[in-house]
Amino acid sequence: MGIPLVGKRHQRKAGTSQTADRKHDTILNRICGASGSGCSSANNQQSVQPQESSSDNCKHLWEHYCREELPLKELSTQDAYSVYAKNWILPRWGKLALEEIKTVEVERWLRAAGVADGTKAKLKCVMSALFSHAVRWEFCGHNPISSGIPVGSGGKRGPSTGVRVSAKRQEAPLFLSPE
């Protein structure tokens, strides 16, 4: 069933006829299948300990993020993150070890990307979420994408340490008048 093209917005919702577990598995398989990362089902609720073999590169980090954190987000966010990971992040950073991904390299990559500033800002946001997940699960010691300012520091900023990218429009939008 497609969305009718009559100029109205339609919010997509998860099916209500499925059980919670089936719905979760369906969403997870769609997300991980879209990334090409081959995530397994999140129904394995064993305590997952960080291991070198499962956390050594960005692709493995994405797979872990798919299982543990992405299903908790809204469906539209899951779709958007999957597209950004599949089309930009994993092709460039997927095989690199987490320790090899440096702030300046990410900043140069974003600057050289032939996409709008808003897309660059979203890519930075998704990468920052991935590395925040990695820090939380102790796969790496710091987030090279974020500013590194500790929470509760009172807004005192030192030199900028995170990836800098602007989300500002390059041109003002063109408004058409009815005349």
Helices and strands as residue ranges (DSSP letters): H 20-35, H 52-55, H 58-68, G 70-72, H 75-84, I 85-89, H 90-93, G 98-100, H 103-112, H 117-136
